[in-house]
Amino acid sequence: MNIILGVLFHFIGDFASGSFYVPYKKVKGWAWESYWIIGGLFSWLIVPPVAAYLTVPAFAQIIRQTDTSTLIWTFVWGLLWGIGGLTYGLGIRYLGLSLGNSILLGLTAALGALIPSIYYNYNPDEGKTTFTDMLHSSGGQLVLLGVLVCLIGIAVCGYAGRRKEKALSVTTSQNIREFNLKKGLTFAIISGILSACFNYGIEAGEPMSDLAVNEGFNPLYQNNVTYVVLLWGGLTTNSIWCMILNTRHKTFGDYTNKKTALGNNYLFSAVAGTMWYLQFFFYGMGESKLGNGASSWILHMAFIILVSNFWGIALKEWKGAHRKIFSTFIIGLLIIIGSVILVGFGNSLSN
């Protein structure tokens, strides 16, 4: 029963994650930075404390009881993850839901497996796997193979994306008007590197989660307290950048522009932001049933990739591209999913 619930919780969260950008496509007349930060206010400021209050009513008291060092490090990791989240949004903007999520999540899976081990190689910590350990263990070698396979899959997807860019250069389709492979890949690489900081933030905020459990709250929701502080960091990073863009592009008027459908724009941005947060809420619930290991990681990545590609096809992001180009992308997608499975299985052997 725990396995079934774990899979269900992961699917709900990953469906939200793979779908969150869809409501943004309904926003009309606003610059990207305007609707992104309105959605972000819900993702990182409004919904997290509401969710925490509903599941861990004493969350504010727990945060006050937490030592300053824990709060600072949780916030700092959130700042770095915020850059990853910001560039994630830009990557989706320029690559589309299907190609963007496939490349972004493939990179996140690959780099997320490598970066911690490289860090522990130079800063050893008892019980933590170093890059040297990976080189000398079957599980570690399988992870490295998975990373290599992932890069091959990304290269295939990138090739399909390049052919798509050329094929669509003469069209004015609304769905792909911002497609830019070079910008998208740049943001995807940055996001892939920094997205792992969210996990470091959860680890840094573990004393808050432990305190919540010790005070008798359901372990199913223990991370909801940590999310409040961690996502403040994401809010800070994204707010600063969006305000810079609002100033540079002179788009502060978007928020009060009555020539646009203001009600719809705020509503769809709020829905998108809420969906963005729900991935964390349900991931924590799924993790509590399956454990924070290969099973959770495989399901998380695979479900998001599959859901986002469903939306990419439904929104006709590949419309106008030759069938052979789309087939090339599908091959690359399957390679990436295969690499995620290899990485997850390798991690399970290493643990």
ABEGO torsion letter per residue (X at the ends): XAAAAAAAAAAAAAAAAAAAAAAAAABBGBBAAAAAAAAAAAAAAAAAAAAAAAABAAAAAAAAABBAAAAAAAAAAAAAAAAAAAAAAAAAAAAEAAAAAAAAAAAAAAAAAAAAAAAAAABBBBGBBBAAAAAABAAAAAAAAAAAAAAAAAAAAAAAAAAAAAAAAABABAAAAABBAAAAAAAAAAAAAAAAAAAAAAAAAAAAAAAAAAAGBBAAAAAAAAAAAAAAAAAAAAAAAAAAAAAAAGAAAAAABAABBAAAAAAAAAAAAAAAAAAAAAAAAAAAAAEBBAAAAAAAAAAAAAAAAAAAAAAGAABGBBAAAAAAAAAAAAAAAAAAAAAAAAAAAAX
